[in-house]
């Protein structure tokens, strides 16, 4: 039976995380919300598994760059590398973040409905806690062990100023 889960807290990312993957700006897709899901469709298992210097095979990331605008779907790498055409790297700096962890009844519910709702809740929570967030980027984190559950789970990170 599905029990809705949502936990919001301040966490510390101890070390920089370098994300490397496909980016929306060079994908040929329209730069709009509808293209974000299509990016995941373009990001094949072969691409993920053959990423040089890949750090962890159990977590995938999406980084939403708000000022560019851009959206990167990728994996963590151990060091910055020369970017192939269509790929981009982004460093999630060590520091304090608001983390919202949540689940959905299925994958579509998780990323189609809950993702946007929980991001809004996290921002509202931060305002109520008098925490100022940076609007530069947002990170979506998809740990395979929780995304593949019957009721999939993920979390988002919002950098604190």
Secondary structure in CASP SS format (residue, H / E / C, confidence):
PFRMAT SS
TARGET T0000
AUTHOR 0000-0000-0000
METHOD secondary structure of the structure
MODEL  1
X C 1.00
X C 1.00
X C 1.00
X C 1.00
X C 1.00
X E 1.00
X E 1.00
X E 1.00
X E 1.00
X E 1.00
X E 1.00
X E 1.00
X E 1.00
X C 1.00
X C 1.00
X C 1.00
X E 1.00
X E 1.00
X E 1.00
X E 1.00
X E 1.00
X E 1.00
X E 1.00
X H 1.00
X H 1.00
X H 1.00
X C 1.00
X C 1.00
X C 1.00
X C 1.00
X C 1.00
X C 1.00
X C 1.00
X H 1.00
X H 1.00
X H 1.00
X H 1.00
X H 1.00
X H 1.00
X H 1.00
X H 1.00
X H 1.00
X C 1.00
X C 1.00
X H 1.00
X H 1.00
X H 1.00
X H 1.00
X H 1.00
X C 1.00
X C 1.00
X C 1.00
X C 1.00
X E 1.00
X C 1.00
X C 1.00
X C 1.00
X C 1.00
X E 1.00
X E 1.00
X E 1.00
X E 1.00
X E 1.00
X E 1.00
X E 1.00
X C 1.00
X C 1.00
X C 1.00
X C 1.00
X E 1.00
X E 1.00
X E 1.00
X E 1.00
X E 1.00
X E 1.00
X E 1.00
X E 1.00
X C 1.00
X C 1.00
X C 1.00
X C 1.00
X C 1.00
X C 1.00
X C 1.00
X C 1.00
X C 1.00
X E 1.00
X E 1.00
X E 1.00
X E 1.00
X E 1.00
X E 1.00
X C 1.00
X C 1.00
X E 1.00
X E 1.00
X E 1.00
X E 1.00
X E 1.00
X E 1.00
X E 1.00
X E 1.00
X E 1.00
X C 1.00
X C 1.00
X C 1.00
X H 1.00
X H 1.00
X H 1.00
X H 1.00
X H 1.00
X H 1.00
X H 1.00
X H 1.00
X H 1.00
X H 1.00
X H 1.00
X H 1.00
X H 1.00
X H 1.00
X H 1.00
X H 1.00
X H 1.00
X H 1.00
X H 1.00
X H 1.00
X H 1.00
X H 1.00
X C 1.00
X C 1.00
X C 1.00
X C 1.00
X E 1.00
X E 1.00
X E 1.00
X E 1.00
X E 1.00
X E 1.00
X E 1.00
X E 1.00
X E 1.00
X E 1.00
X E 1.00
X H 1.00
X H 1.00
X H 1.00
X H 1.00
X C 1.00
X C 1.00
X C 1.00
X C 1.00
X C 1.00
X E 1.00
X E 1.00
X E 1.00
X E 1.00
X E 1.00
X E 1.00
X E 1.00
X E 1.00
X C 1.00
END
